[in-house]
Each structure stands twice: as C-alpha cells, then as structure tokens.
C-alpha cells in the first residue's frame, strides 16, 4: 500500500529544489519540471500515453489537466531539441507546470 504522505513530501522536496533553477534558468528547468509533474500525474492515475487520452475523458479525468501538461511538455521538448523558443512561451510552460503541481499537491492532501 502506498503512503500518500510520503509521495507528497518527496514531491514538495523536489519542487523546492527546482525553484532556484526555475528562477535562474527556466529553459534548463523545463525538463526537470516535466519529469516531476509526469511522475506525479502517473502516480495519481492520469493516463499519459497518446492512445489513453481519449480514455481519460471517459473515466472522468479532467481533460484540462492533461491538456495543460501536454502544452507545457511541447514547449519543454522544443527547448530540449534546441529550437528557438519565445521566453514568453517558456514562462507560460513554467506556469502550467506550477499550476499542475499545485493541483496535484492539493489533490493529494485532500485524498491523503
């Protein structure tokens, strides 16, 4: 049986460790934010595989959460590929990851 309090503590610790990188170099932080939020979503039962996204809506999983994650992930992948990415897009992706993190931490506290 999983200990939700332990997950939450690990997630909070990881997020806090990323905060300085987000401030100093948001482009470099994007892959780390993506990894953390992906693990959080998977742990909470969100389907992230392309074919499973349709199933998510059928199972009552908030499609806005998945849409936000995929939008942020697209920016992160563009940065990772070395493409020129507008700083505003990077900031928006960081904001989406932060909103997802907050949503999942709050959800974890409510169900934990």
N, C-alpha and C positions, 0 to 999 in steps of 0.2 A: 504494500500500500504506500502510495506516495505521500510525502509530507508537504502540503501546500505552503506552510510557513517557511520551510527550507527553500523551496523554489523562489518564493518572494524575496527572501534575504539574499540569495545568490544574484537574482536579477537586479535588485537595488544596488548591491555592491558593484556589479559590472557596470551599471549605468553611471554610478558616481565616478568610477574610474575613467569612463569615457568623456565625462564633462569637460575636462581641460583640453582634450584633443578636439572636441566639437568647437570650442571657443577659438583655439589657436589655428586649427587646420580642418575646417569642416569637410573638405574633399577627402582627406585621409580618414576621417571618422566614419564616412558613409558605409564602407564595407563592414566595419565593426558594428555599427548600429543595425545594419541589415541582418547580420548574423545573430545578434542578440534578440531582435524582435522576431526573426524567423523561429528561433528556438522556443520563444515564449508562445507564439501562435501555435506551433506544433504541440507543445505541452498542453495547451488549452483545448486541443482537439480541432483546430482550424485546418481544413484541407487546403494545401498549398500547391498541389500538383495541378497542372493545367486542366486535365480532364475532370478533376474533382471540384472545380469551381462552380459548375452548374449544380452539383450535388449539395454544395454548401447552402444555396438558397432554399433548396428543397428541405433541408434539415433545420431550417430556421436560423442559420448562422448569418449574422449581419453582413450583407454584401458590401456595405460601406467600409467595413474594417478591411476586408480583402482588397477592395479597390484602392484604398489608401496605401496599403502595403505594396501592392503591385506598382502603383505610381511612384512611390519612393524608391522601390527596387530598380525601376527602369532608369532613374537618374543615377543611382549608385552604380549600376552596370555601365552606363555611358561614361562616367568618371573613371571607372576601373579599366575600361578599354582605351583610355587616354583621349577621348573625344573632348572637344571644346564644349564646356557646359556653362551656361549663364550662371553667375553667382546667385541670382535670384532663384533659379531652379534648385540649386544646391540647398539654399536656405529653406525653400519650401519642402524639400525632401527631409531635411533635418526636422522641420516642424511636424511633418507627418509621422516620422519615427517617434518623436517625442509624444505626440498625441496617442499613438498606438501603445506605446509603453505605459503612459498614464492610464489608458483604458484597461489594459491588461492587469496592471498592478491593482487598480481599483476593483476590477472583477475578481481577482484573486483574493483580495481582502474580504469581499462580500461573500465569497463561497468558501473561504478557508476556515 
